[in-house]
Amino acid sequence: MLIATLILLNIPIFLVIGWLVFDDHETAAESFFVGLVHLLKVLFLPRIVRLFMGDDTDEGLSLLQVGFFFLACIAAVVAQYHGLVALFPSLGG
């Protein structure tokens, strides 16, 4: 329950992290979407299928940006969770 609450309360922090990771606020949504779609393709489609589709472009930077965004968001929530549990042991359950 605490983690779900932290995720909801951290939405403004996630937006700031997204703004810092992606180019600027005009292209951030487009860059995030392109990177996310590429990440899903890399994870779920074998390379041979991507080659036949003609979609085996090297978009490593957008993939790296999306990965760093998710890693930074998870790290923020985990750090806050451990900090709150250290200060208030009764929250740890």
N, C-alpha and C positions, 0 to 999 in steps of 0.2 A: 504494500500500500504506500509505503514511504517513497519507493522508487517511482511509482506512477505519479505521485504528487510532485516529486522533483522534476520529472519530465514535463509536466504541465506548467510548472512555475518557471522552468528554464526556457520556454519558447522564445522570449526576447533575447536570451543569451545565444540560442541557436541561430536566430536571425543575424545577430552581430557576427558570429563565427562565419556564417555563410557569406556575409558581406565582405569579411576580411579575406576569405579563401578565394572567392570568385572575383572576377575583374572589377565590376562596379555594379551599382544598383540597377542600371538599365539592362545589362546583359547577364546578370547573375542567374535569373530564373531560366533563361535559355541555356546557359552554360551548364547549370546543374542538371537540367532535363537531358541534354545531350550526353553528359557524362554518365548519368544514371542508366539511360538506355544502353549505352555502350558497355557499361559494367554488367548489366543483365545479359546482354548478348554474349559477352566473354564467358560468363559463368555458366550459361545454360545451352549455348550452341557450340558444337564442336567446330574446330577451325576449318575443316573441310566443307562444312555447310556454309560457313561465312564466306569462304572463297567462291563457292558456286553462286551465292547471292550477290557477289561483287561488293561485299561490305567488310572487307578485311583491312580497313584503313588503320593506320597507326595513330590513335588518339590517346596516347599514353598520358599526356598532361591532363586532359579532362578526367580520365580515369583516376589519376593520382589525386586530383582536387576533390573528387567525390569521396574517395577513400579517406583522405585526410579530414574532410568535413565530418564524416560519420565517426571517425576515431576521436576527433576533438570533442564532439558532442557526448559520446560515451564517457570519455575521460572526465568531462565536467560533471556529469551526473554521479559517476563513481567516486570522485574526489569529495563532492558535497555529501554523498551518502556516508562515506567513512568519517568525514569530519563531524557530521551530526551524531553518528553512533558513538564516536569517541567522547563528544561533549555530553550526550544524553544516552547512556547505555540502555535505558528502558525502551528506546526506539528500535533497537536492534532485533528485538523479538526473539 
